[in-house]
Amino acid sequence: MLKKKNDITSLYVTAERNANAFNLKCLAVLCFLAVVTEVLNEIGIFNVPLYIMRPVSLFSFALLVTPILIYIISDRILKKKDSVLQRPSFKFIIIIFSFLGMALLNVSLSFHAVVLLPVLPLIAAQYRENRIVFICTIIATILLAPIGVYGGFFFGAVDRNLIKGMLTDAEAAVLENRVAIATPERMVELFFHYTVPRIFGVVAVIMLTSGIIKRNGKMLEEQVVLSEKIQEDIEHINQLQSHVIDALAGLIETRDEGTGEHVARTKEYVKIIAHEMKKDKKYKDILTDEYIDIIYRAAPLHDIGKIAISDTILLKPGKLTDEEFNEMKKHTLKGGNMVSTTFAALNDMKFLKIAEEIAVSHHEKWDGTGYPQGLSGENIPLSARIMAVADVFDALTSVRVYKRAIAPEKALDIMMAESGAHFDPSIMKVVESIRDKLISVAISPIKNIR
């Protein structure tokens, strides 16, 4: 259940991350436009006084680039594990700095910047439906209309409509002259003739982006529902697969006068050892939760090849002859073949690979004296090295037709003496640190093992 919740949460996190990443690209474009605007003003395309345009361009660029710098410093330079793109607050940083940067551009460019009014709602439209984000965006976007009109009237490019022929270009370059013509009547006229039409346009854009936001939210919710359904199906298949594997392994074990406890215990040993090994930085990237779950489910198949071994050999109470032992060895390769053919239809290549490794190589030894291939050291698959420890420990502590059970404490001592010979030394170091856990499983009633 926890894994399912994490998978669903990751969909929301991914959607937020992608939206933030896209909006940073939009801000990069706006930064570029701020630079281009300054260049165009310097060569006379725009007619904003240089003492106004230069600081405005600089500050608008600084504001628009701030979220980008935060991302670069946090994720690229400091390389923090928790990406700033995934933080809930980062979208507000993007919206706030976008608003401030565009407000300055609207003031300086006046009517030239009208096209920027829809940008803020479109930035917000990248996020899934969020009431606070939407309200903040509405307020900020509506404010841009009067800011652009009145700011442009006093400080921006000479807009013939705003100045209305009252001042020449030279006169409009002086702030005092613009203040002088800012009568109450003219301010009211600016509101109804210029601000209100822009607000109407902004409201229309907001309505459209609201629809986009809701549609994005609905699509994400549908994706979440679909993900939940897929996850439930996967869990059901995994449970069914585990039941089939356990039943098959139990059936095989009954031929060896077992009771099914060997299957249950070795699964637990494998899981306990693997989880402890995961704490080592050498294995933390290999022994993922998925990998551990797979070897836990595949462990019962380690002796599947014994189904092809004669009862005469399998149930012989005495020592096997060389010929009989060579025949017994074949259960590893036969087991690998059975796994690859029997479970190929599952189309789960990760499970198939690990299950085959366990079946074929769990009798290999660290020093290369094992079978069937005589592999040594880390050439033996990690899954098989872990399985070897679990299998031998349970074999030593269990009754067989040819031997008595050994006390778990003594069994571990015997195995520790084989560290570096039979077993991987790094695994045995872990085994030594969890002796009590392994012994607890060994002496617990099978019904208490989970």
C-alpha positions in Angstrom: 0.0 0.0 0.0 2.8 2.4 0.9 4.5 1.7 -2.4 1.3 2.4 -4.3 0.9 5.8 -2.5 4.5 6.6 -3.3 4.0 5.8 -7.0 0.9 8.0 -7.1 2.6 10.8 -5.3 5.5 10.6 -7.8 3.0 11.4 -10.6 2.1 14.7 -9.0 5.8 15.4 -8.2 6.8 14.6 -11.8 4.0 16.9 -13.2 5.1 19.7 -10.9 8.7 19.2 -11.9 7.9 19.2 -15.6 5.8 22.4 -15.3 8.6 24.2 -13.4 11.2 23.0 -15.9 9.1 24.3 -18.8 8.4 27.6 -17.1 12.1 28.1 -16.5 12.6 27.8 -20.3 9.9 30.5 -20.8 11.7 32.8 -18.3 14.9 32.2 -20.3 13.1 33.4 -23.4 11.8 36.5 -21.5 15.3 37.2 -20.3 16.5 37.1 -23.9 13.7 39.5 -24.9 14.6 41.9 -22.1 18.2 42.1 -23.5 16.9 42.5 -27.1 14.5 45.3 -25.9 17.4 47.2 -24.4 19.5 46.8 -27.6 16.6 48.0 -29.8 16.1 51.0 -27.5 19.8 51.9 -27.7 19.6 52.0 -31.5 16.5 54.1 -31.5 13.7 51.6 -32.4 12.0 52.3 -29.1 12.0 55.8 -27.7 12.3 55.3 -23.9 14.6 57.7 -22.2 17.9 55.9 -21.6 18.1 56.8 -17.9 14.8 54.9 -17.5 15.3 52.0 -20.0 18.7 51.0 -18.9 17.9 50.3 -15.2 14.5 48.9 -16.1 16.1 46.4 -18.6 18.7 45.5 -16.0 16.2 45.0 -13.2 13.7 43.1 -15.3 16.4 40.8 -16.5 17.6 40.3 -12.9 14.1 39.4 -11.8 13.3 37.1 -14.6 16.7 35.3 -14.3 16.4 34.8 -10.5 14.4 31.6 -10.6 16.8 30.2 -13.2 19.8 31.0 -11.0 18.1 29.4 -8.0 17.7 26.2 -10.0 21.2 26.3 -11.3 22.8 26.9 -7.9 20.6 24.3 -6.1 20.5 21.5 -8.7 23.6 22.0 -10.9 26.2 23.5 -8.5 25.3 22.3 -5.1 23.6 19.2 -6.6 21.1 18.9 -3.8 19.2 15.5 -3.7 15.9 17.3 -3.3 15.5 19.2 -6.6 14.2 22.7 -6.3 11.9 21.9 -9.2 10.0 19.5 -6.9 9.4 22.0 -4.1 5.8 23.3 -3.8 7.0 26.8 -3.1 9.1 27.1 -6.3 6.1 27.7 -8.6 5.3 30.8 -6.5 8.8 32.0 -6.9 8.5 31.6 -10.7 5.1 33.4 -10.7 6.2 36.3 -8.4 9.4 37.0 -10.3 7.7 36.7 -13.6 5.1 39.3 -12.5 7.7 41.7 -11.3 9.9 41.4 -14.4 7.0 41.8 -16.8 5.6 44.7 -14.8 8.8 46.6 -15.4 8.8 45.7 -19.1 5.1 46.8 -19.4 6.0 50.2 -17.8 9.0 50.8 -20.0 7.6 49.6 -23.3 4.0 50.7 -22.8 1.8 49.6 -25.7 4.7 47.5 -27.1 4.4 45.2 -24.1 0.6 44.5 -24.4 1.5 41.1 -25.9 3.1 40.1 -22.6 -0.1 40.3 -20.7 -1.2 36.6 -21.4 2.2 35.3 -20.4 1.6 35.0 -16.6 -1.7 33.1 -16.9 -0.1 30.8 -19.5 2.8 30.1 -17.0 0.2 29.3 -14.3 -1.6 27.0 -16.8 1.3 24.6 -16.8 0.4 23.6 -13.2 -2.4 21.3 -12.1 -5.4 23.0 -10.6 -4.4 25.0 -7.5 -6.8 27.6 -6.1 -4.1 29.7 -4.5 -1.9 29.7 -7.6 -5.0 30.6 -9.8 -6.1 33.5 -7.5 -2.6 34.9 -7.3 -2.3 34.7 -11.1 -5.6 36.5 -11.6 -4.7 39.3 -9.3 -1.2 39.7 -10.7 -2.4 39.6 -14.3 -5.2 42.2 -13.8 -2.7 44.4 -12.0 -0.4 44.4 -15.0 -3.0 46.3 -17.1 -3.1 49.5 -15.0 0.6 49.2 -14.3 1.3 49.1 -18.0 -1.0 52.0 -18.8 -0.2 54.4 -16.0 3.5 53.3 -15.7 3.9 53.8 -19.4 2.2 57.2 -19.2 4.7 58.5 -16.7 7.9 56.5 -17.4 7.6 54.4 -20.6 8.1 54.8 -24.3 6.3 57.8 -25.9 2.9 56.4 -26.6 1.1 58.9 -28.9 -2.3 57.5 -27.7 -1.4 58.0 -24.0 0.2 61.4 -24.4 -2.5 62.4 -27.0 -0.4 65.0 -28.7 0.1 67.0 -25.6 3.9 66.7 -25.6 6.6 66.4 -28.2 9.1 63.5 -27.9 11.6 65.9 -26.4 9.1 67.2 -23.9 7.9 63.7 -23.0 11.4 62.7 -22.1 11.1 65.0 -19.0 9.1 63.4 -16.2 7.9 66.8 -14.9 6.1 67.4 -18.2 4.3 64.1 -18.0 3.2 64.8 -14.5 2.0 68.2 -15.5 -0.5 66.7 -18.0 -1.7 64.0 -15.6 -5.0 65.7 -14.8 -7.7 63.8 -12.9 -9.8 63.8 -16.1 -6.9 62.4 -18.1 -6.3 59.7 -15.5 -10.0 58.6 -15.6 -9.9 58.7 -19.4 -6.8 56.4 -19.4 -8.7 54.0 -17.1 -11.8 53.7 -19.3 -10.1 54.0 -22.7 -7.0 51.9 -22.2 -7.0 50.1 -18.9 -10.5 48.5 -19.0 -10.1 47.1 -22.6 -6.8 45.5 -21.5 -8.5 44.1 -18.4 -11.2 42.6 -20.6 -8.6 41.0 -22.8 -6.8 39.7 -19.7 -10.1 38.2 -18.3 -10.7 36.4 -21.6 -7.2 35.0 -21.4 -7.7 34.0 -17.8 -10.9 32.2 -18.7 -9.1 30.3 -21.4 -6.2 29.4 -19.2 -8.6 28.3 -16.5 -10.0 25.8 -18.9 -6.5 24.6 -19.7 -5.7 24.2 -16.0 -8.8 22.2 -15.3 -8.2 20.0 -18.3 -4.6 19.4 -17.2 -5.8 18.6 -13.7 -8.4 16.2 -15.1 -5.9 14.5 -17.3 -3.5 14.1 -14.4 -6.3 12.6 -12.2 -7.1 10.2 -15.0 -3.5 9.2 -15.2 -3.4 8.7 -11.4 -6.5 6.4 -11.6 -5.0 4.5 -14.5 -1.7 4.2 -12.5 -3.6 2.9 -9.5 -5.4 0.3 -11.7 -2.1 -0.8 -13.2 -0.4 -1.0 -9.8 -3.2 -3.1 -8.5 -3.0 -5.4 -11.5 0.8 -5.7 -11.0 0.4 -6.5 -7.3 -2.3 -9.1 -8.1 0.0 -10.7 -10.7 3.0 -10.7 -8.3 0.9 -12.3 -5.6 -0.4 -14.9 -8.0 3.1 -15.5 -9.3 4.4 -15.9 -5.7 1.6 -18.4 -4.8 2.4 -20.4 -7.9 6.1 -20.4 -7.2 5.7 -21.3 -3.6 3.3 -24.1 -4.5 5.7 -25.4 -7.1 8.7 -25.2 -4.8 6.7 -26.9 -2.0 5.8 -29.7 -4.3 9.4 -30.2 -5.3 10.4 -30.1 -1.6 8.0 -32.9 -0.7 10.0 -35.2 -2.9 13.0 -34.4 -0.7 11.0 -35.3 2.5 10.6 -31.6 3.2 7.6 -29.8 4.6 7.7 -26.5 2.7 9.5 -24.8 5.6 12.7 -24.7 3.7 11.1 -22.5 1.1 9.6 -20.1 3.6 12.7 -19.8 5.7 15.2 -19.3 2.8 13.0 -16.5 1.5 13.2 -14.8 4.8 16.9 -15.2 5.1 17.4 -13.8 1.6 15.3 -10.8 2.4 17.0 -10.1 5.8 20.5 -10.4 4.4 19.7 -8.2 1.3 18.1 -5.4 3.3 21.2 -5.4 5.6 23.6 -5.3 2.7 21.7 -2.4 1.2 23.1 -0.2 4.0 26.5 -0.6 2.5 27.2 2.1 -0.1 28.8 -0.6 -2.3 25.4 -2.3 -2.8 22.8 0.5 -2.2 22.4 1.2 -5.9 22.2 -2.5 -6.8 20.0 -3.8 -4.0 17.0 -1.6 -4.7 13.6 -2.4 -3.2 12.6 -3.9 -6.5 15.7 -6.1 -6.7 15.2 -7.3 -3.1 11.5 -8.0 -3.8 12.5 -10.1 -6.9 15.1 -12.2 -5.2 12.6 -12.8 -2.3 10.0 -14.0 -4.8 12.5 -16.0 -6.9 14.3 -17.7 -4.0 11.9 -20.7 -3.8 12.9 -21.6 -7.4 16.5 -22.2 -6.5 16.0 -26.0 -6.4 13.4 -26.3 -9.1 15.8 -28.5 -11.1 15.5 -31.3 -8.5 12.2 -32.2 -10.1 14.3 -33.8 -12.9 16.5 -35.8 -10.5 15.7 -39.4 -9.7 14.2 -40.2 -6.3 16.9 -42.9 -5.9 19.5 -40.1 -5.8 17.4 -37.4 -4.2 16.3 -39.6 -1.3 19.4 -41.7 -0.8 20.2 -41.7 3.0 23.9 -42.4 2.5 26.7 -40.6 0.7 26.3 -40.2 -3.0 28.8 -41.9 -5.4 30.7 -39.7 -7.7 28.4 -40.6 -10.6 25.3 -39.9 -8.5 26.8 -36.6 -7.3 27.5 -35.5 -10.9 23.9 -36.3 -11.7 22.8 -34.3 -8.7 24.8 -31.3 -9.9 22.7 -31.2 -13.1 19.7 -29.8 -11.1 21.3 -26.4 -11.3 21.5 -26.1 -15.1 18.2 -28.0 -15.5 16.6 -25.6 -13.0 17.9 -22.6 -15.0 16.4 -24.1 -18.1 13.1 -24.7 -16.4 12.9 -21.2 -15.1 13.6 -19.7 -18.5 11.0 -21.8 -20.3 8.3 -22.0 -17.6 8.2 -18.3 -16.7 9.1 -16.8 -20.1 5.4 -16.1 -20.7 5.4 -13.6 -17.7 7.4 -11.2 -19.9 9.2 -10.0 -16.8 12.8 -10.0 -17.9 14.2 -8.7 -14.5 12.5 -11.5 -12.6 13.5 -14.1 -15.2 17.1 -13.1 -15.1 17.5 -13.1 -11.4 15.5 -16.3 -10.9 17.7 -18.1 -13.5 20.8 -16.8 -11.8 19.6 -18.2 -8.5 18.7 -21.6 -9.9 21.9 -22.0 -11.9 24.6 -20.5 -9.6 23.5 -20.9 -6.0 26.0 -23.8 -5.6 29.0 -21.8 -6.9 31.7 -21.0 -4.4 33.6 -17.8 -3.8 37.0 -19.6 -4.4 35.8 -21.2 -7.7 35.4 -24.8 -6.5 31.6 -24.9 -6.8 29.4 -26.0 -9.6 28.1 -26.1 -12.4 30.5 -23.5 -14.0 33.2 -23.1 -11.4 32.6 -19.3 -11.1 34.6 -17.4 -8.5 34.4 -14.1 -6.6 32.1 -11.4 -8.0 31.7 -13.4 -11.3 29.1 -15.2 -9.3 25.8 -13.2 -9.6 25.0 -11.3 -6.4 21.6 -12.9 -6.2 23.2 -16.4 -6.2 25.8 -15.4 -3.6 23.1 -14.3 -1.2 21.0 -17.4 -2.0 24.0 -19.7 -1.3 24.3 -18.3 2.2 20.5 -18.7 2.9 20.4 -22.2 1.4 23.3 -23.6 3.3 22.2 -22.0 6.6 18.8 -23.6 6.3 20.3 -26.9 5.1 22.6 -27.1 8.2 19.8 -26.3 10.6 17.3 -28.7 9.1 16.8 -32.4 9.3 17.6 -34.3 6.1 17.4 -38.1 5.3 21.2 -38.2 5.4 21.8 -36.0 8.5 20.6 -34.4 11.7 19.9 -30.7 12.3 22.6 -28.5 13.6 21.9 -25.7 16.1 21.7 -22.3 14.4 24.5 -20.8 16.4 26.9 -23.7 15.5 25.7 -23.6 11.9 26.7 -19.9 11.7 30.1 -20.6 13.2 30.7 -23.3 10.6 29.7 -21.0 7.8 31.9 -18.1 9.1 34.8 -20.5 8.9 34.0 -20.8 5.2 34.0 -17.0 4.5 36.3 -16.3 1.6 36.2 -20.0 0.5 32.6 -21.1 0.1 30.9 -17.7 0.7 31.4 -14.1 -0.2 33.3 -12.4 2.7 31.3 -9.2 2.5 28.1 -11.1 2.8 29.4 -13.1 5.7 30.4 -9.9 7.4 26.8 -8.8 7.2 25.6 -12.3 8.4 27.8 -11.9 11.4 26.1 -8.6 12.3 22.6 -10.1 12.0 23.1 -13.4 13.7 20.2 -12.9 16.1 17.8 -12.1 13.3 18.7 -15.2 11.3 18.6 -17.4 14.4 15.2 -16.0 15.3 13.8 -17.1 12.0 15.5 -20.5 12.2 13.8 -21.3 15.6 10.5 -19.6 14.9 7.4 -21.6 14.0 6.8 -21.4 10.3 3.4 -19.8 10.7 5.1 -16.7 12.4 7.4 -16.2 9.4 6.3 -13.4 7.1 
